[in-house]
Amino acid sequence: MAKAVAEMNNDEKAGGKPDWLTWPQRKVSELGTFFREVRSELKKVTWPAKKEVYATTVVVIVTTLFFGFYLWFLDLGLSWLYEHTVGTVGKV
């Protein structure tokens, strides 16, 4: 019984309101603080120039195509090798 009374006293703030009652107000306040901090940090970011974004995008696309074709040919070669070695074992 004493434990339940102690927990009830811990849930109440100095103003006498229970903790669960002030939760929505605190969360809205924390959300506002979060967005103010995000805005502040985004002002500190050095954004790349359009030319730099274009160049890095081209590098990513070319690299993706290169490795895509490399893996495709590797798969074709290994499939052919498998079919001509292990694939013929079960055939009569």
N, C-alpha and C positions, 0 to 999 in steps of 0.2 A: 504494500500500500504506500509506503513512504517513497518507494522508487517511482511509482506512477505520479505522485505529487511533485517529486523533483523534476520529472520529465515535463510535466505541465508548466512548471515554473521556468524551465530552460527554453521552452517554446515561445514564451512571451518576451517581447521586446520591452524597452524602457517605457514606451508609450502604452503598454498594456495590451497591444495587439498580438495575437498568435503569429508565429512565423509563417504558417501556411497562408495566412490572410494577406500578408505583404509580398508574397512571392511574385505575383504578376507584375506589380509595380517595380520590383527590383529587376526583373528580367527585361522589362521595357527600357529601364534606365541603362542596364548593361548593354543592351542591343544598340542603343543610341551612342554609348561610349565606344563600342566596337566600330561602328561606321565612321565616327569622327576620327578614330585612329587609322582606319583603312585609308580614308581620304588624305590624311596627313602623310602617310607612307607613300601613297601613289604620287604625291607631288614631288617626292625625293627621287623617283625613278628616272633614269636616263633612258629615254626611248630611242630605239635604233632608227636610222634614217630609212627612207623608202628604198633607196638603192641597196642598202645593206640587207634589208628584209628580202628583196628580190633575189640577191645573190645567194643568200643562204637557203632560200626556198629551192632554187635551181639545184644546188648541191644535194639537198635532201632527195629531190625527185630523181636525179641521175643516179645517186647511190642506191636508192631503193630499186630502180629498174635494173641496175647492174647485178645486185645480189639476187633479185628475183629470177633473172635469166640464168645466173650461175647455178642456183639451187634447182631450177627446172631441168637444166642439162645434166646436172649431177644425178637427179632422180631418174631421168631417162636412161643414163648410162648404168646406174646400179640396177634398175629394173631389167634392162637387157641382159646384164650379167647374171642376175638371179634366174631369169627365164632360161638361159642357156646352160646353167650349171645345175641348180637345185630343181628347177622346174621340169626337167626331163627325167628325173629319177622315178617318178611314179607312173610314167607312161609306158605302155607295152608296145 
